[in-house]
Amino acid sequence: MTVREMKQDMVHLINQMDDSCEQNVKNMWLYIRRTAKRKEEKEKNYSPEITRRMEIVRELAGAFSACQTVDWKKDKEEYLLEKHGR
């Protein structure tokens, strides 16, 4: 299971929680918030070099997947026709 699928599954499960059960919702919220804070606290302890590298990674994260079109086969075919002709 990919990270994206796990996150989607987690959101789906959270949405299924009964809103009338305030304690369960609060417990889930506290757990997620505490987990997210751990990551932030961990990143504060990074050296300046690692911090610089992480900024570059965040800037470029998803750059290749975001630029892909829906019909990549058609784009490839058009590119090859332009480059090599028929």
C-alpha positions as a Markdown table, in Angstrom:
| # | Residue | x | y | z |
|---|---|---|---|---|
| 1 | Met | 0.0 | 0.0 | 0.0 |
| 2 | Thr | 1.4 | 3.4 | -1.0 |
| 3 | Val | 1.6 | 6.4 | 1.3 |
| 4 | Arg | -1.0 | 8.1 | -0.7 |
| 5 | Glu | -3.4 | 5.2 | -0.4 |
| 6 | Met | -2.8 | 5.0 | 3.3 |
| 7 | Lys | -3.6 | 8.7 | 3.7 |
| 8 | Gln | -6.7 | 8.4 | 1.7 |
| 9 | Asp | -7.8 | 5.3 | 3.7 |
| 10 | Met | -7.1 | 7.2 | 6.9 |
| 11 | Val | -9.2 | 10.2 | 5.8 |
| 12 | His | -12.0 | 7.8 | 4.7 |
| 13 | Leu | -11.9 | 6.1 | 8.2 |
| 14 | Ile | -12.0 | 9.5 | 9.9 |
| 15 | Asn | -15.0 | 10.5 | 7.9 |
| 16 | Gln | -16.8 | 7.4 | 9.0 |
| 17 | Met | -16.4 | 8.3 | 12.7 |
| 18 | Asp | -19.6 | 9.2 | 14.4 |
| 19 | Asp | -19.6 | 13.0 | 15.1 |
| 20 | Ser | -21.8 | 12.5 | 18.1 |
| 21 | Cys | -19.0 | 10.6 | 19.9 |
| 22 | Glu | -16.9 | 13.6 | 20.8 |
| 23 | Gln | -14.3 | 11.7 | 22.8 |
| 24 | Asn | -13.3 | 9.4 | 19.9 |
| 25 | Val | -13.0 | 12.3 | 17.5 |
| 26 | Lys | -10.9 | 14.2 | 20.1 |
| 27 | Asn | -8.6 | 11.2 | 20.7 |
| 28 | Met | -8.1 | 10.9 | 16.9 |
| 29 | Trp | -7.4 | 14.6 | 16.6 |
| 30 | Leu | -4.9 | 14.6 | 19.4 |
| 31 | Tyr | -3.1 | 11.6 | 18.0 |
| 32 | Ile | -2.7 | 13.1 | 14.6 |
| 33 | Arg | -1.7 | 16.4 | 15.9 |
| 34 | Arg | 0.9 | 14.8 | 18.2 |
| 35 | Thr | 2.3 | 12.7 | 15.4 |
| 36 | Ala | 2.6 | 15.8 | 13.1 |
| 37 | Lys | 4.3 | 17.8 | 15.8 |
| 38 | Arg | 7.0 | 15.1 | 16.2 |
| 39 | Lys | 8.0 | 15.5 | 12.6 |
| 40 | Glu | 8.3 | 19.3 | 13.1 |
| 41 | Glu | 10.3 | 18.9 | 16.2 |
| 42 | Lys | 12.6 | 16.4 | 14.6 |
| 43 | Glu | 13.2 | 18.7 | 11.7 |
| 44 | Lys | 14.2 | 21.5 | 14.1 |
| 45 | Asn | 17.2 | 19.4 | 15.1 |
| 46 | Tyr | 18.6 | 19.1 | 11.6 |
| 47 | Ser | 22.0 | 20.6 | 10.7 |
| 48 | Pro | 22.0 | 23.6 | 8.4 |
| 49 | Glu | 23.2 | 21.5 | 5.5 |
| 50 | Ile | 20.4 | 18.9 | 5.9 |
| 51 | Thr | 17.9 | 21.8 | 6.3 |
| 52 | Arg | 19.1 | 23.3 | 3.0 |
| 53 | Arg | 18.9 | 19.9 | 1.3 |
| 54 | Met | 15.4 | 19.3 | 2.6 |
| 55 | Glu | 14.3 | 22.7 | 1.2 |
| 56 | Ile | 15.5 | 21.6 | -2.2 |
| 57 | Val | 13.7 | 18.2 | -1.9 |
| 58 | Arg | 10.4 | 19.9 | -0.9 |
| 59 | Glu | 10.8 | 22.4 | -3.8 |
| 60 | Leu | 11.2 | 19.6 | -6.4 |
| 61 | Ala | 8.9 | 17.0 | -4.8 |
| 62 | Gly | 6.3 | 15.8 | -7.3 |
| 63 | Ala | 7.8 | 17.9 | -10.1 |
| 64 | Phe | 7.8 | 15.0 | -12.5 |
| 65 | Ser | 4.5 | 13.5 | -11.6 |
| 66 | Ala | 2.8 | 16.9 | -11.7 |
| 67 | Cys | 3.9 | 17.6 | -15.3 |
| 68 | Gln | 2.6 | 14.3 | -16.7 |
| 69 | Thr | -0.4 | 14.5 | -18.9 |
| 70 | Val | -3.3 | 12.1 | -18.9 |
| 71 | Asp | -2.6 | 10.7 | -22.3 |
| 72 | Trp | 1.2 | 10.2 | -22.3 |
| 73 | Lys | 1.1 | 7.7 | -25.2 |
| 74 | Lys | -0.5 | 10.2 | -27.5 |
| 75 | Asp | 2.1 | 12.9 | -26.4 |
| 76 | Lys | 4.9 | 10.4 | -27.1 |
| 77 | Glu | 3.5 | 9.6 | -30.5 |
| 78 | Glu | 3.2 | 13.2 | -31.4 |
| 79 | Tyr | 6.7 | 13.9 | -30.2 |
| 80 | Leu | 8.2 | 11.1 | -32.3 |
| 81 | Leu | 6.2 | 12.2 | -35.4 |
| 82 | Glu | 7.6 | 15.7 | -35.0 |
| 83 | Lys | 11.1 | 14.5 | -34.4 |
| 84 | His | 11.4 | 11.8 | -37.0 |
| 85 | Gly | 8.5 | 12.4 | -39.4 |
| 86 | Arg | 6.4 | 9.6 | -40.6 |
